[in-house]
Amino acid sequence: MRDIFIIHENEEWLVPLRAEFSKRGVTAKEWFVHEGAISYDQKPADAVYYNRMSASSHTRGHRFAPELTRMALTWLERHEQTVVNGTDALYLEVCKLSQYAALEQAGLTTPRTRPVVGRDDIVPAAREFDQWPLILKPNRGGKGLGVIRFDDEAGLAAYVNGPDYEAPLDGIWLLQAYIAPAQPHITRAEFVNQKFVYAVQVNTEGGFELCPADVCDIGDSFCPTTDTEAESETQSTTETPAKFTVTYKYDQHAIITNLEGFLRQANIQVAGIEFIETAAGELFVYDVNTNTNYNQKAEQTAGLERTGMGSLADYLIELASK
């Protein structure tokens, strides 16, 4: 069996994957990518390389990790190594507008969106966009960070011209039509080897920071999906609903087949894809996470035999055994 290399920049997100490899008697090698050199002038080791680079790497101090990863993947693909989530996947991971173009090309519906570069251009662009409420989001973000809803031009202008304004990493803002969900949640469908594994409903009442990783779910400082202090106070008087819940609603829905087709067309092997259902039953796909995580609590509560990380470990081991 060939070696398996995990290309990443976040130790905590690897903990459950290590555990699944351990259950199977396998130890994967880890390639922490932050700064360094790529031996492009030499041949890489013959192995399976799984890319787990995240668009949110800059929030952990790894500003140029995606750029270095792109160099590494280019090198590996040049030598025809087995790469899971290669340069095509990384390209979409760090550019949401490119995600929408690829999704639309595959016949999927995305929210109306307009990119803007320049602080002074945001409000005029929104005025011309003329759709309220709207979402202002970074083109390169990750974990739902920096996503803000505005109900009118005055509120947007107050933010853009105020002291809390912070430019997105790549300078590109996206103005996006707010899609009102039928229920206060979004759905995230997980895929391994371009095949559907399961879906979770994610409660959005607490905001847009929707990272499903267990470390995020418990209030990790880099991915605060819950306000632990507020949650503690709430639990003293009422039961807090689970943020992540496995759902079977879409298992036989055409959206799953269409998303699998998108992954094949986009050359992405592993992903979590998020979509919203409106009261009219319309489905809008709005985010593709090629560095996907899984919520173990939701998996355990549902009694899943086929877990996300377990499926991923099996897939990588199968590739390494060929």
N, C-alpha and C positions, 0 to 999 in steps of 0.2 A: 504494500500500500504506500502511495506517495504521501509526502508531508502535506499538511493543511496549514496555510498561513492566514491569519486573520489580520487584515490591515485596518487599523483603528486609531482613535485618539482619546478614548474614554474608557478607563479601566473598569469603572463601575457597571457599564452596560455589558461587559463581557462575563460578569459573574455567573448569570444563569446559563449561558452557553457553555462555559467551562464545566459546569455541573452536568450538563447533558452529555458532553463528550466523555466525562469521567464515568458516567453510568455505562457507557459503551466501551470502556477500556481504551479510550483514545485520548491522546494529549495533542492538542493543536499548538502550533507555534504562533507567536504573536509579534506583529510588526507595528510598533508604535510610531506613527508618522506625525511629526510636528516640524522639526527642522533637520537638515542633513543633506546628504548627497545620494544620488541614484547612479549606480554603476552601469550607465547606459552603454558603455563601451565593452561590457562583458556580458556573458550569457547568464540569465537567472537560473536558480535551481529548478529542476523539473518538479512541479508541485501544483497543488490547487490553491488559488489565491482568492480569498473572499474579502471584498471591499466593504468596510463598514464606516466609511467616512461620512460625516454629518455636516449639513449646512449650518448647524449651530455651533461648530467647533470654536468659532471666535468667542463665544460666551464662556469658554473654558480656557481662554488665553492662547488658543492655537490658531492664530489668525491666518497663517498661510498653509495650514495642513491640507486643505482641499487642492491647492495648487501643487504641493509636493506630491500628493496622491495621484493627481493627473499625470505627472511625470512618471511615477512608478508604474501606473497602469499602462501608459503608452509604451514603456519599456517591455513590460510583460507581454502585451499583445503583439508587439513587434516580433517577439520570439515565439509566438503562438502557444503561450502557456494557457492552462485552464483558468480563466478568470470569471468569477461570479460577481455580477454588477460592475462591469468594466467602465470604460470611458463614456459610453453612451448613457449609462445610469448616472454617473457622476455629473455629467452635463445637465441632466434634468434635476438632480438633487439640489444644485446650487442656483437654479433659475426657474422660478415658478412660471414665468411667461412662456418659457420653452415647454414646460409641462402642459400648459393649456393648449399650445399649438399641437403637441403630439397627441393629446387626448382627443381634440377635435378632429384631427386627421383620422383617428381610429373610430370616429362616429359617436363619441361621447359628448354630453352637454356640459359646458363649464359656465360659471357666472360671467356676465358681461364685465370686461376688464379693460383698463387703460393704463399704460405705464407713463410715469412722469419722472423727469430728472430736473432738479433745481427747486430749492425751497420756495422761491418766488413764483414758480409756475404751478404749484399744487392747487391753490384756490381757484385760479382762472381755469385750470383744466377740469376741476370738479364742477365749476359753474357750467362749463360746456357739456360735461358728462351728463349733468342734470338728472341724477337719479338718487333720491334720498329715501331711507337711510343708505349710506354707503360705508364700505369698509376701506380703511387705509392700512395697507400691509407692506412690509418689506418684500422686495423681489427675492432676496436671499435672507431667510430668517431662520426657521427651525423651531420646532416645539410649539408653534403658535405665538411665539414671542413677538411683541411689537405690533400686534393686530389690534386696531382700535375702530370702534363703530362711531359714526357721527350721524346725527339726525338732521342737521341742517348746515348751511354754509357758515353761519356765525360760529357754531361750535368748532368746525374744522379750522376756520381762520384763527380762532382763539388759541388753538393748539399750535398751529404752524408758526404763528407770530409770538408764541409764549416762551417762557424759560425752560419748559419741559421738552421742547422739541429736540429730537436727536435724529440726525440723518442716518439712513440705512447703510449697511456695510458697503454695498456696491453702488450706492448713490441712487438706486432706482426704487421709487415708490410705485405701488399698484393701487389704483382706484378701482374698487370692485363693488358691483351691485350687492347689497345685502340680501341674502336669501333667507326668508323667514321659514324656519322648520315647522313641520306639523306638530312636533313635540320638542321639548327642550333638550335635544341631543343630536349628535351627528353619528354616522355609522362609519366604522373603519374596517375594511375587509383586508385580511392578511393572505398573502400568496407566497408560496415557496416552490421553486422550480416552475414558475409561471402557472401554478395550479392553486386553486382556492383551498385554504385550510379552515378558516372560520372567520366570523365577523363579531365585532363588539359594538355595542352602543356606548357612546361617551357622553355623559351628562355635561351640558355646556352652561349650566346656570351660574357657575363660578367664573366664567370667562373663557378665553380662547386658548389658554395654555393647556394643550391636550396630549402631552407626551405620555404614552401608556407604560413606560418602563416602571418597574416596581420602585426603583430608587427615586423616580420623579413623584410617584403617587404618595410617597411618605414625606414629601416636602423638601426634597433635595434643593439646595440653594441655587443650583444651575437650572432647575426645571420645576418651579413652584406650582404644581398643579392644584395644590390645596393650601389654604391658609390654616396652618395647624392650630394656631391660637383660637381663631374664630371657630374652627371645627370642634375644638375641645369644649368651647362654651355651648355650642349647639347641641352636642351629644349629651350634655347634662339635662337637657329638657326634651329632646326629641331625637329620633333615630335618623342619622344622616344617610341618605341614599348612596349606594355604591356609585362611584364615578364611572367605572368600567363594568359592563355586563355583557356576557356572551349572548348573541341573538341568532336565531335561526330563520328570521323573517325573509332574508334574501338568498337563502341557500339554493333555491330553485329559480331565482329571478334572472331575467335576461341580462341584468347589469353585471352579474358575475362572469358570464360567458364573454360579454363585451370587454370587461376589464382584463380577462385572460388574453384576449386577442390583442388588446393594447400592449400588454407586457411583451408578447411575442414580437409585435411590430417594432416596439421601442428597444428591444434587446435588453430587457431587465429581467433578472431571474428571481429576485426576492424583493418584496415591497409590501407596504401597508398603504392602502389607498382610501381616502376619506371622501364621503359624499353626504349630501343633505337631501331629505325628502320633504317636499312642500305639502301643504294641506290639499293641493290639487293632485298629489301623487307624482309630481315631476321629480326627477332625480338629477341633481347637479353635482358633478365631480369637481373638487376644488383643491386637492392636495395629493401628491404622490411622494411617499416617504421611502426612498430606496435604502436608507439605513433604519430599518424597522425594529421596533421593540415590542415586547409582549407583556401583558399584565398577568402575572402568575396567580394572583388572588382571584381574578375573574375566571381563569382557566380551572382552578381548583373548585370554585363554587359551582361551576357548570359540570364538573366531573369529566372534563375532556380527557380522552385517552390519547388523542393526537394533539399535543401542545405545539405552540409556535417554535420554541427553541428546540424541542425534540425533533420536529419535522426538519428544521434547518440542519441540525447535527446529522441526521440520517442522510439528508441530501448531499452534504459535503463529504461524508464518509463514502457514499456511493460513488461520487465523482473520483475520489482519491483511490478507490479500489479498481477503477477501470484501467 
